[in-house]
Amino acid sequence: MSEIFSTVTGFFGRLRSHERKTFRRFLDLHEDSSHVDSKSVMLYDILNDKPDLDEEEVIKKLYGKDVSDQSSAFQKLLERFRDKMYEANFLDVNLYRSEINSPYFMGLMETKKLIGISYNIIARGVSEKEMLRILNRGIKLSLKFELYDELIVFLNLKFLLNSGFSRSVDPSELIAEMKDAQVKKNAINLGQLYLSRFIKHEQYKSSHNLSLLSEMKDACDELGTSFNLTGLWNVYFCFCQLKLQYLHYCDDYAQAELILYDLLKALQEQPALKQYTRIAEGYTNLAFTQTYLYKYKEAIDNTKMAMSFPGLQPRDRNYYREAKSMLNVYIGNYSESADLLQEMLSEGDIGNSIEEQSRRKYLLAVNKFLQGKYKESNRLLQDTKEIEGEKEGWNIGIRMLQIFLTLETEKIDLADQRIESLRKHIERTIKMKSIRKRDVVIFRLLRSLSMSGFNFKEVWEDRKKDFVLLRSNDPDYRWIPRSHELILFDQWFESKVRSKSYLPKFPVAIE
């Protein structure tokens, strides 16, 4: 598949129904569609009716089976088709749809168009009054949505207009406004720089980098001061995002929840922030935070809110569905959890990378295990190789689930082999990267279990300190949500000691 064919089909596939109809009408206006050889219209109809055709099949449909080599002509057609598709997508009928596009996006697009209009008419002899009307409209929109690059363009055009024939504005005032706009632009850029620098860092709960945390705190303080001085909502957004990350690293989820409620209020009220994807992300972060506060039902509600906004990409939607599936496990709703995972897996590579598909098969395997469907669980585990190379979490989860399955089905020799395999894996991995101390303790207990001839009661009595540690509130040893551990080891182990069915009881928020 050529790169341009992939680009065209990918973008075309993401067009909404109304966008496709507009594009089709656009092609009719720019193509002589009365002739059967209007190739752009034909290509549209093929992609619209049979989106699964590969490149060679599309070429055959366009040029006929007798044509042996039409790749060059097809590439040129794709280039024209691509450019017209982009142009049609920029028409007002597509841009100004409030049920789909956020107020910020529509404001940004209108501002960009006013810049184009300004350059287009400035040399055409329009009146000073008309030129100022357009420029002032652009300035007003730029200020409303905190678009300082665009604001500087409008102010500069106004300055040039003033130096020509207008005397309605003091040029020194315009220069001062441009300097102020540059200062505010720099303040927003600094916030975005800090987000880029710190949000990309991945830290494990058991091995915080104290130097990094100190730098993050200083950056938060700087952005907080900047917001107080400038009043810029985009600076406030960066401050909240960075503060949220800092509080998560510090396990202060209660304070993080409060910040998110304030941020969501601003995201929905302030024009400069009102982007649907940002609001959806805000609800997702709130759900994430509430999960760590063991507020599972509230987290499910906020995940549903995140999924209700338009414009979500398939991968984002699947990320939300995966989180929701895990939350349903925590409240014992295995059926809905399984349905969500199966929905995602049935969509193939739409919104699922190879690694994500494997992780979701693992989660579904855990789900089947919790329902006592051990054969189904084992079958799903056979198809999780893409995350077996992942060293710190999901790989250990796969290996532990394999051990649980062998013990539940009384395949003792195989359990012994898998515990030994886990030992080698941990010894290799721990030299390179951090492994949670909880996982190390669990392995230690499994090793003791193997050495005792799988005498659960003996190990339960002899290693009480380890089980107490696993049930403590120590951040290094306690269970954490959204991890690979959906089978609470200490509870599962106790169920074997008591000869009872395993029914997990996840921590819940204290009312």
N, C-alpha and C positions, 0 to 999 in steps of 0.2 A: 504494500500500500504506500503510495507516494505521500509526502508530508502535506502537500496542499490538499489532496483528497481527504486526508484525515482532518485537516483544519476545517474544510468546508462542511463535511458531513457532521463533524462535532458541533460546530456553531449552529448549523441548520437544525440539528436534533434538539438543541436547547431553546430554539425559538418557541414562544408560546403560540397558541392558536391564532390570536388576533394579529400577532406579528407576522405569522406566515401568510395570512390573508392580505395584509398590507403589502408584503413583499411580492406576492403574486400580482396584485394590481399594479405595483411599481414596475414589474417586468413587462406587463401588458402595455404600459405607457412608453417604455423605452425599447421594446422589441416589436418587430413586425410579426405579431403572433397570429396574423391571418394566414401565414405560410406555415406549412408543416415542418419546414426545416429551421424553425426558430429554436435553436439548440438550448438557449437559457431556459425557455419555458418548458421544453421537454425535460431538461435536467431537473427543474423544480418538481415536475409531476412525478418523475422517477423516484427522487429522494423522499417525496411526500407519501407516495403510495407504497413503495417497497424500500424502506430504510435499511434493510438488512443485506442488500446486494453489495457484493464486493466491487472493487474498482474495475476489474476486467468485465464483469457482467454489465456494469453501467455503460462502459464503452461500447459493448456489443449492442445494447438497446438503443444507444444514440446513433451509432454509425452503421449498424447492420453487420451480420456475421461475415459477409464477403470482404469486409475491409480488414486487411491484415495488420496494418500499423497506423493507428490514429492517435497514438499517445501524445505526440507533439500538439496536435490540434486540441486534444482533450485538456491538456495542461493550460493552454491559452483560454479555453472556455472556462475552466475552473477559476482562473485569475479574474476574468471579467465577472463571473457569477459571484465570487467572493466579495469583490469591491462593491457591486450593486447591493448585495445582501447587507453589508455594513452601512451603506448609505441609506437604505430603506429603514434600517433599524433606528436611524437617527431622526426620522420624521417626527413631527410634533404629535401625531396620532398615537405613536408608540411611547414617546417620552412623557407626555403629560397625562398619565393614567394613575390617578391617586389611589386606586384600589390595588395597584401593583408596585408603583414606584414611590419611594419615600419622599417627603417634602424636601429633605436636604438634596436628594438626587435631582429633583425637578428644579430646585433653585440653582444648583450648580450648572445644569444644562442651559438654563435660561441665561445665566451670567456668561457662559462660554459663547452662546449665540450672539449676545449683545456685543461682545468683543469683536466677533466677525463682522457684524453689521456696522460697527463704528469704523473699522478700517475700510469697509467697503464704500461707505458714503462720505467719508471725511474729505475725499478728493473730488467729490462730484458737485461741489458748489451748493450744498444744502445750507439753509440759514443757520446762523449762530444759535438761535432759539431752539431749533430742532436738534442740532448737535448736542447742545447742553441737556436737552430733555433725555436723550438716549444715554449720555454719559452719567447723568445724575441717577437715572434708573439703575445703571450698572453699579454705581457706587453704593447705592442704598441696598441692593441685593448682596453685594460683597460684604458689607458690614453685618448684615443680618445673618449670613451663613459663615462668617469668619473666613472669607476667601481672600487672603491678603495678597497673593500673587496677582489675582484678577483686579483687586482694588488698586494696586500700584499701576497696572496697565491703564485703568480708567483715569486715574489722577494724572498720569503722565500725558495722556491724550488731551486732557483738559488743560494741562500746562502748555502743551504745544499750541492748542487752540488759542489760548490766552496770548501767547507770544506772537500769534498771527494777527487776528483782527479783533479778538474779544478783549474787553477791558472790564468785564463784569466780576472778575475774581482777582484777588491779590496773588501774584505768583509766589511770593514768599510764604503765604499760607499753604499753598499747594505743596511746596517743597517740605514744609514742616509736617504736613499730613503724610507725605510719602515716607519721611523718616520714621514717623510713628508707626506706620504700617509695616515697615521693615523690622522694627523692634518687636512688634507683635508676631510677625511671621517667624522671627528667630525664636521667640518664646515657645511657639507651637512646635517648631522643628526640634528644639531641645527635648521637649516631652517625648516626641516620637523617637528621638535618638536613645533616650533612656529605656523606652519600651523595647526597642530593638536589641539593646545591650543586655538587659536583665531578664526579659521574659523568655528568651531563648535558652537560658541556663536551666538545666534539669538537675535537681538536687534530691537526693533520697532523704527521707525523714530521719534516718539513723546516722547521717553523716553530713550535717550542715557545714557549709563553708562559712566560718564566722566573718572572714574578711569580706566575702560577697554580701552577707547580710548587713554589715556595717555600711558598705557602699550603697546598698539599696535604700537603707534608712536615710542616708544623707541626700540621695536623689529625691526621695519622697518629700523630705523637708524643703528642698530647693523648689520642687514643683508646687508645693503648697504655698510657699511664699510668692512664687510667680503668679499663681492664680489670684491671690489676694491683691497683688499689685495691678494686674492687667484685667481681671474679670473675664478672661477668655474661657469659654466653656470647653474648647478643645484641650486646653491645658488642664482643666479640671478632669476631663476624661482620662488623660494620660496619668494624672496624679492618682485617680481611683484605681486604674488598672495596675499600676505599679505598687500601690499600697496593698491592694488585694493580694498580689503575689507575695509580698513581704509577710503579710499576716498569715497566709497559708503556710509559708515556710516556718513561721513561729507557732503554728498550730492554734492560732487565735481565730477560730472560725466564727465565734460569736460576734467579734468586732467586724470581721469580714462581712458577715450577713448584714449588719447595720449599714456599712458603706454601700453595699449593693442595693439596698432599698433606696438610699439617697441617689445613687447613680441612675437607677431605673427611672426615678422621678424626673431627673434632669434629661435623660435620653428621650423621654416622651413629651417633654414640655419645651425644650430649647431647640429652636430651628437649626442651630449650628451642629446639633448632635443627632437630630431625628432621622436616623437611618435604620431601616428595618433589620438589616443584618446585625447592627450593633445592639439593637434592643433584644433581638433573639439571643445574641451572645451574652447579654446581661442576665437574661432569665436562665441561660445554661449555667453561667457561673454561680448564680444563686442556687440552682438545683445541686450543683457540685458541692457548694459550701454546706448546704443543708444536709447533704448525704453524710458529711463528716460530723455533723451535729446529730446524726441518727434520726433526722426528721424525714423519713422516707416518703411518706404520703405527700408532704408539702413539696418535696423534691420532684415527685412524679407530676404534680400539678404544674410546677414551673417548667418542667421539660415539655409538657403539652403546650404551654404558652409559647415557648421558644419555637415549637414546630408550627405554630399558627400563623407566622408571619410569611409574606410572599418573598420570593427571590432566593430561597434557600437552595444551595447546590446539593445534588444527590449525596455527596460525601458528608456534608454537614448534617443533612437529614438522617443519614445512617448513624452518624456519631450520636445524635440525640436518641435514636431508637435503641442503640446499644446500651446507653446509660439507663434508659427506661427499662430495658430488659433486666439489667442487674438489680435495679431498685425493686422490681417485682419479685425477684428471688428473695430479697431481704424481708419482704412482707409475706412470703409464702405463696405468692400467686404464680406458680410455675407454668400454668397453662398460657397465660398472657405473655410471660417472658419467652416461652418457646415460640409462640406465634410471631413475635417481633423478630426474633433471630431467623426464623425460617423465611419470613418475608424478605429480609435483607439478602439471605443466601440465594433465594430464588431469583434475584435480580442479577446474578452473575457479577460481572465486573463493573456494573453501573453503580458507582458510589462505593465500590469495594476494591481496595488493592488486594493483591495476592496475600499479603501478610494479614490484612484485616479479615479476609475470608477465613483464614486459618484460625485467627483468634476467636471469631464468632462461632466456628465449628467447635472449638474447645469449650466456649461458654455453653453451647447447646449440649455438648457431651456432659458437662457438669449438671445441667438441668435434668437430663435423662437419668443421671446417677441419683439425684435427689428424689426422683420419682420411682427409684428401684428398677429402672429399665437398663440393666447392666449391659446387655448385648448391644442395644442401640448406642449406648454411651461409648462402648469399646470400638464400635464401627466408626463413629465420628472421629475418635481419637486417631485413627489410622490416617486421617487426611489433614493433619495439622503440621506437616513437616516444615512449612514455610516460616513458622515461628520457633522451630526447635533451635535455631541458631541464636535466638534472643537470649541473652545471658542472665538477666537479672530477675525476671519475674514470671512471665508466661511460660517459659520453658520449665521452670521448677513446678509450676502449677500442673503442666501436662504430666510430668514425671510422678508427681504425688497422686494425681488422679489414677494413673496406671497402677500404682501400688494399692490404692484403695480398692480398685476393681478386682485385683488378684486376691485380696484378702476377703472381700465380700463373696467372691465365688470360690474361696478356699483353695486357690492355686498357690500353695505355700512355697513350693520350689521357685516358681516364677516371681513371687513376691520377693524372695531372697535375692534373686538376680537383679531385680529392679532397684532394690535398696542399695545394692553394691554399685549399680550404675549411677544412682543419685549421688553417692559418696564421691565417686570419681569426678562427676560433673561439678559438684560444689568445690572440691579441691582445686580443680582447674580454674574455675570462675573467680573464686575468692582472691586469687593472686592478682587478677587483672582489675576487677571492679568490685564495688560494694554489694554485699548481699545482706538483706535485713536479718538482724539477729534472731528475730522470731523464726525465720526459715531454718536457720542453723540449729536452733533448739528443737524444732520439729524433726529435722533430720536425725539429731542425736537420739531422740525418743524412738524413732523408727529403727535406728541402728540397734538400740538396746532391745527393742522388740524382736528383731531378727536373732540376736545373740541369745535371747531367752527361749528360743523355740516358739516364738509368737504366743507367749503367755501374757495376755493383756493385763490380768490382775496383778501379776508379779511386778510388771513394769509400772503400773499405776501406783502401787505401794512404794516401790523403791525410788521412783523419780518424782515424788510429790512436789518438790521444790520447782521443778521445771514446769509442771502443770499450773502451779500457783503463778509462776512468772508469765505464762501465756494468758492467764486471766487477769493479770494486773493492769494498771493504767499507765505503765511505763511506755513511753512513745516508741521505744525500740522493740518492745516485745508484744504490745497489744495488737489485736486485730485491727486492720484499717480497711475502710470501704474502698470500692473501686480497684481492689487488688485482685490478683489471680485466685485468692483464697475465698471461694464461695462455699467450701466445705470447712466448717470450723473444726480444726483438728482436735482440740481438747474435748469438744462435745462429741465428736464422732468416736474418739477413743473411749470416752466414758460409756457411750452406748454399747460398745463391744464388751466392756467390763461388766455392764449390767445385763448383757444379753437382751437388749431392747433395740427396737428400730430407731434409726437415727432421724431425729426431727430437729433441724437447726433452730436455734433461738438467737437471732442477731441482736446486738445492743440497740436499745431504743431510747429516744430522748425522754428525759424526766419532765413531766408536765409541771 
